[in-house]
């Protein structure tokens, strides 16, 4: 990974960890927030709802303030609003991610899942697969055709418009889609003997404590269970030395130590690998993990 990509995807402990240009935008936005008190509520409701100069200025200020205050919940809220409002636009613009990233580089996690499924004894197999952050549905459609022993495939995404498009686009008797926040939907609806999957960076928009609760629920209530993730993490996140989570990258999302969080919940890590620096996806650091609880 070159230096610019490394810095773009690095951990952000303070505003000083950004490029000088981004620092200026963040600091200026924070400095001028008192002048735009009347705009703050509107920007918080739809951080990416406008590309106007004042809107961007207030948004930068709100992000800077949340980072400096360590208000991860506020950052999570901004990220969730983005994906709830802009998911379909994003996936329409990046429809080739399935072939360009998943099939070329990340399908290994499914290869490893198939190996694990073949090794399980009777009574410890899986009946359901839930993809959190299913986007345009290409991955879950591919899996419904590939993993024929699974009875049901459910795609969950914050983007209600995207989910409506998926329902129209896919006519498969084993597939279903739901517009929901997975940290609420999975504990309320997911069934035992389940696989939980994310691909292309999804859990980076969840708080650490949300993942701890989610993984614990899956391990304790859905076993036998598997969790398979393809997630981005900070380019300088040392997984051996740092079990905690950090704000990182251009989006100010979260770099989590997924192997640690899954082990903490009672899972066994059966596969862990990384890929770094593929120019085709922006040079991020991708972590692939498969964990089992049988």
MOGIGI-V128632 format. One record per residue. N is the residue number from 1. RES is the residue in one small letter. PSI is psi as a letter, one per 30 degrees, with the letter a starting at -180 (NA if undefined). NEAR is the number of other C-alpha atoms within 8 Angstrom. D_LAST is the distance of its C-alpha to the last C-alpha in whole Angstrom. Layout:
N,RES,PSI,NEAR,D_LAST + N,RES,PSI,NEAR,D_LAST
This chain:
1,x,k,7,37 + 2,x,l,6,41 + 3,x,e,6,42 + 4,x,e,6,42 + 5,x,e,12,39 + 6,x,e,13,38 + 7,x,e,10,40 + 8,x,e,8,39 + 9,x,g,14,35 + 10,x,l,12,35 + 11,x,k,14,34 + 12,x,j,12,37 + 13,x,f,8,38 + 14,x,l,7,41 + 15,x,f,12,44 + 16,x,f,6,45 + 17,x,f,8,42 + 18,x,l,10,43 + 19,x,l,7,46 + 20,x,e,6,49 + 21,x,e,7,50 + 22,x,e,8,46 + 23,x,e,11,47 + 24,x,e,8,51 + 25,x,e,10,49 + 26,x,e,14,47 + 27,x,e,12,49 + 28,x,e,10,52 + 29,x,e,15,50 + 30,x,e,13,49 + 31,x,e,8,53 + 32,x,f,10,54 + 33,x,e,12,51 + 34,x,f,6,54 + 35,x,f,5,56 + 36,x,h,9,54 + 37,x,e,8,53 + 38,x,f,5,53 + 39,x,f,9,51 + 40,x,e,10,48 + 41,x,e,8,47 + 42,x,e,8,47 + 43,x,e,13,45 + 44,x,e,9,42 + 45,x,e,7,42 + 46,x,i,11,42 + 47,x,e,13,42 + 48,x,g,7,42 + 49,x,f,6,44 + 50,x,k,8,47 + 51,x,g,7,48 + 52,x,l,6,52 + 53,x,e,6,53 + 54,x,e,6,53 + 55,x,e,12,49 + 56,x,e,10,48 + 57,x,e,12,50 + 58,x,e,16,48 + 59,x,e,12,45 + 60,x,e,13,45 + 61,x,e,16,47 + 62,x,e,11,44 + 63,x,e,10,41 + 64,x,e,13,43 + 65,x,e,9,43 + 66,x,e,12,40 + 67,x,e,13,39 + 68,x,e,9,42 + 69,x,f,6,41 + 70,x,g,6,37 + 71,x,i,9,36 + 72,x,e,9,33 + 73,x,e,7,33 + 74,x,e,8,36 + 75,x,e,13,35 + 76,x,e,12,32 + 77,x,e,8,34 + 78,x,e,11,36 + 79,x,e,10,33 + 80,x,e,10,32 + 81,x,e,11,36 + 82,x,e,12,36 + 83,x,e,10,33 + 84,x,e,10,34 + 85,x,e,8,37 + 86,x,g,9,37 + 87,x,e,14,34 + 88,x,e,12,36 + 89,x,e,7,39 + 90,x,e,8,36 + 91,x,e,10,35 + 92,x,e,8,38 + 93,x,f,6,39 + 94,x,h,7,36 + 95,x,f,8,35 + 96,x,g,6,35 + 97,x,e,8,32 + 98,x,e,10,30 + 99,x,e,8,32 + 100,x,e,10,33 + 101,x,e,12,30 + 102,x,e,13,27 + 103,x,e,9,28 + 104,x,e,8,30 + 105,x,f,8,28 + 106,x,f,10,24 + 107,x,f,9,23 + 108,x,e,7,21 + 109,x,f,14,18 + 110,x,e,7,18 + 111,x,e,8,19 + 112,x,e,10,16 + 113,x,e,10,14 + 114,x,e,9,15 + 115,x,e,8,15 + 116,x,e,8,11 + 117,x,e,9,11 + 118,x,f,6,13 + 119,x,f,6,12 + 120,x,k,8,9 + 121,x,l,6,10 + 122,x,k,5,11 + 123,x,f,4,10 + 124,x,g,9,6 + 125,x,a,10,9 + 126,x,k,12,10 + 127,x,f,11,13 + 128,x,k,14,15 + 129,x,k,13,15 + 130,x,j,13,17 + 131,x,j,13,20 + 132,x,k,12,21 + 133,x,h,11,25 + 134,x,f,13,25 + 135,x,b,12,29 + 136,x,f,12,31 + 137,x,g,9,28 + 138,x,e,8,28 + 139,x,e,9,25 + 140,x,e,12,23 + 141,x,e,10,26 + 142,x,e,8,25 + 143,x,e,8,21 + 144,x,e,13,22 + 145,x,e,7,25 + 146,x,e,6,22 + 147,x,i,8,19 + 148,x,f,7,20 + 149,x,f,5,17 + 150,x,k,11,17 + 151,x,e,8,19 + 152,x,k,11,19 + 153,x,k,14,20 + 154,x,k,13,21 + 155,x,k,15,23 + 156,x,k,16,24 + 157,x,k,16,27 + 158,x,f,12,29 + 159,x,j,15,32 + 160,x,e,10,34 + 161,x,e,8,36 + 162,x,e,12,34 + 163,x,e,15,31 + 164,x,e,8,35 + 165,x,e,9,35 + 166,x,e,11,32 + 167,x,e,10,32 + 168,x,e,7,36 + 169,x,e,6,35 + 170,x,k,8,32 + 171,x,i,7,32 + 172,x,k,5,29 + 173,x,f,4,28 + 174,x,f,8,24 + 175,x,k,13,25 + 176,x,l,9,25 + 177,x,k,10,27 + 178,x,k,9,27 + 179,x,j,10,29 + 180,x,l,11,27 + 181,x,k,9,26 + 182,x,e,9,22 + 183,x,f,9,22 + 184,x,e,8,23 + 185,x,e,10,22 + 186,x,e,9,19 + 187,x,f,10,18 + 188,x,f,6,21 + 189,x,f,6,20 + 190,x,k,10,16 + 191,x,l,7,15 + 192,x,l,11,11 + 193,x,h,13,9 + 194,x,l,16,11 + 195,x,k,12,12 + 196,x,k,12,14 + 197,x,k,11,17 + 198,x,l,15,20 + 199,x,k,11,23 + 200,x,g,9,26 + 201,x,j,9,26 + 202,x,e,11,24 + 203,x,f,9,23 + 204,x,f,13,26 + 205,x,g,10,28 + 206,x,k,10,25 + 207,x,l,11,26 + 208,x,e,8,24 + 209,x,f,6,23 + 210,x,e,9,22 + 211,x,e,12,19 + 212,x,e,10,18 + 213,x,e,8,18 + 214,x,e,11,17 + 215,x,e,11,14 + 216,x,e,10,14 + 217,x,e,10,14 + 218,x,e,11,11 + 219,x,e,14,9 + 220,x,f,7,10 + 221,x,f,7,11 + 222,x,g,13,10 + 223,x,k,13,6 + 224,x,k,14,4 + 225,x,l,16,6 + 226,x,k,12,8 + 227,x,k,11,12 + 228,x,k,14,14 + 229,x,k,12,18 + 230,x,j,14,21 + 231,x,l,14,23 + 232,x,k,12,27 + 233,x,l,15,27 + 234,x,k,13,30 + 235,x,f,11,32 + 236,x,g,7,33 + 237,x,j,10,30 + 238,x,j,6,29 + 239,x,f,7,25 + 240,x,e,5,25 + 241,x,f,5,28 + 242,x,j,9,27 + 243,x,f,9,24 + 244,x,l,6,26 + 245,x,l,10,27 + 246,x,l,11,30 + 247,x,k,11,32 + 248,x,l,15,33 + 249,x,a,13,35 + 250,x,e,7,37 + 251,x,f,5,36 + 252,x,h,9,35 + 253,x,a,13,31 + 254,x,k,14,29 + 255,x,j,14,27 + 256,x,k,11,24 + 257,x,i,11,22 + 258,x,e,7,19 + 259,x,e,9,17 + 260,x,e,8,18 + 261,x,e,11,17 + 262,x,e,13,13 + 263,x,e,10,13 + 264,x,e,7,15 + 265,x,f,10,13 + 266,x,g,9,10 + 267,x,l,11,8 + 268,x,k,9,9 + 269,x,j,12,12 + 270,x,f,8,12 + 271,x,k,10,15 + 272,x,k,10,18 + 273,x,l,7,22 + 274,x,l,8,25 + 275,x,k,8,28 + 276,x,k,9,31 + 277,x,g,11,34 + 278,x,j,9,35 + 279,x,f,6,38 + 280,x,f,7,37 + 281,x,g,7,34 + 282,x,g,8,36 + 283,x,g,12,35 + 284,x,l,14,32 + 285,x,j,13,29 + 286,x,k,11,26 + 287,x,k,13,23 + 288,x,k,14,20 + 289,x,k,16,16 + 290,x,k,15,13 + 291,x,k,13,10 + 292,x,k,12,6 + 293,x,j,11,4 + 294,x,NA,6,0
